[in-house]
Amino acid sequence: MVVHVEAAVLEDAALRENEDFNAVRDKVQIFWEGRDDLTDKIDFIICLGGDGTLLYASSLFQKSVPPIMAFHLGSLGFLTPFLFNNFQEQVHNVLQGKHQLVSHFQFIQIIKC
């Protein structure tokens, strides 16, 4: 699995001070918005934020947007249906094939297998 992270994320002060992230920092691929074409590189997106973050992530793709598993971190999340409190379990279930990502009415949903 190759993890791609937007270059701007690496400038976040909290991440620079996070020992867990620093341990894997050299293993992630970095991309720059507007400069790198992600079309054939990304198969699945994990989005942490809110509706605006989800819409921004979608805007990075000019043609087809890969499935997005969106976790909301704020008080509202109309487009981000997943709670962050058990994100590891939910992502693990998708990666292990216990849930499927399906496209339905322009939105991505996860269903249990």
Secondary structure, DSSP 4 states (H G I P E B T S, - for coil): ---EEEGGGGG-HHHHT-HHHHHHGGGSEEE-TTTS--TTT-S-EEEEE-HHHHHHHHHT-SSPPPPEEEEE-SS--SS--EEGGGHHHHHHHHHTTSEEEEEETTEEEEEE-
